[in-house]
Amino acid sequence: MKKILMYITLSLALFACNDDFITKEPLGVSSDATYYEDPDNCRLAVNAMYDPLGWQALYVRNYMMFDMMSDDCEKGGDMLNYDSDQPDVHQIMLFNANSLNPRVAELWTTYYTIITRACAMLDKAPETDPDILKMRAEARFLRAFAYFELVKIFGPVPLVTNVVSPDEAKNIGNRAEGDDKAKGTEQIKAIYEFVISELDAIKGDLPATYPSSDFGKVTSVAVKALLAKAYLFNEDYANAYAVSQELIGADPMANLEPVYHNIFNFEGTNEQSSEVIFSVQMIPSSGYDKQGDGSIKTLDMGPRAFVKNNQVKLELAFGYGLNIPSQTLVNAFPAGDPRLDLIAKANIDSLYLPIYNTSTPEWTMIGKHPKNTGYYSLKPYLSYAARTGNGGTNQAQGKDIILIRWAEVLLNGAEAAFRSGNTADALAWTNAVRTRARQSQRVTNNVDMNLCTYTTGTVPANLGSITITDIKKEKQLELHCENGTRYFDLLRWNKTTTDGDEINANKICGDFKTDLVGKTRSWDDSKLGRLPVPMTQLILHSGGNLIQNPGY
């Protein structure tokens, strides 16, 4: 799939998106109805739908905000000029974002770019050619994926399933007929129903695996994994459990990477692990704007401060340190949990770094500044050798960004199983994740992670019985700092206050009163954890059918 993304050419102007989120005739579109009858043209069209997943506007940078909005992370960055480093992200993290925030607008328009491109192809591509039929299934998945993310972030959004003109688009609202204007409950229901129906319709249309050269294309496993997750978020626990059960089968550990650390291999050589179900395929590039192929996430989350001659140096060590794990997250791990190895700790851990103003890398201790938690997530980390050896010099690296992996399938399935009364599977699937973690105790270190050695430890031990709180806690430990997974779960758990715990957004986000530099975090239950509808969209929808979210 990495090579597929490289084939995107200027002909993809055919699928460009202007200020309106769905257009009928973008510049350069031919009226020739036979265009999509050519499988090569359809392949270009589908590649254009994958492309925005690798823009900064989504997982390459903006999704760090959602880790910061939970108890997983804080905003780090330039400790000497803290307020001026990523102020739009900081505003969102403090729950003070308004409809003019550019990061909010980027999320909206980028997902609708995917939807626009999918609709353009699906409206015209025939359903008779077997190859095109598979590409149609990819397009339907990507469109459903975009809507699933939009509804998590914004709540009710416009639901458009075919190409419309700009004038028609302006009159499409984000509330179903008779819907409540505040919550948009019926519109949210309609979006989930659409996502579920699309995924259910295509779950048999794609292969379970591809040859190595095509790794990254949507598989039937990815379709079912997202389907189970959509059912879970839609509170249809019985169906979420049924799809999970079909996916997982008799051996829940079969597709787990044997060692937790190797999912996030520092050499970038394990990206086709059986653990990875769906990922953004990145390649190194000299730039990292929204059209670039490389990911700046490696640099964004890398350590910023280091120690030399017993002094903390604030110059750039290996990264910007923008999305830094919180003390709360670190405290959540039991002593001896190997997964904590993926969080580097200041004044304890050293990494092989090309430290500031040096041409030669060396083992360097991570440092801590007062405006910093002293922790760094190593999940996006690439070794010095990998960075310099793959053509990426300073900024845009080629490490893939995992969006769906097997452990999440197991833990989503465990929650669905528990909530539907199938506690035996809930216990077995949760224990599978814990067993893999326990088998990942690192006993030797190396510059090359492939040469580290591991053994079996004692933590975390298998559970003898299971509660919903056990599953919630396990999700945080296993999936920490991964694209806002924790935040969206916390929002969802606002609706499950009968669980007998206080693991939900209203409690956890509400209890975080200030950030690490003392800025007030203004969690407001009435906003339902949603981001505001961008002002640019409210202006475009001159008919007044686009309703702002409550509290904005």
ABEGO torsion letter per residue (X at the ends): XAAAAAABBAAAAAABBBABABBABBBGBBABAAAAABAAAAAAAAAAAAAAAABAABAAAAAAAAAAABAABBBBEBAABAAABGAAAAAAAAGABBAABAAAAAAAAAAAAAAAAAAAAAAABBAABAAAAAAAAAAAAAAAAAAAAAAAAAEBBBBBABBBBAAAAAABBABBBGBBAAAGAAAAAAAAAAAAAAAAAAAAABBABBBAAABGBBBAAAAAAAAAAAAAAAGBAAAAAAAAAAAAEABAAAABBABAAAAABAAGAAAABAABABBBBBBBBABABAABABBAAAAAABBABBBBGGBBBABBAABAGABBBBAAAAAABBBGBAAAAABBBBGABBBBBBBBGBABBBBBBBBBBABBAGBBBAAABBBAAAAAAAGBAABBBABBBBABBAAAAAAAAAAAAAAAGBAAAAAAAAAAAAAAAAAABBABBBABAAABBBBBBAOBBBBABBBAAAAAAAAAAAABGBGGAAAAAAAAAAAAAAAGBABBAAAAAAABABBAAGBBBBBBAAAGGBBBBBAAAAAABAAGABBBBBGX
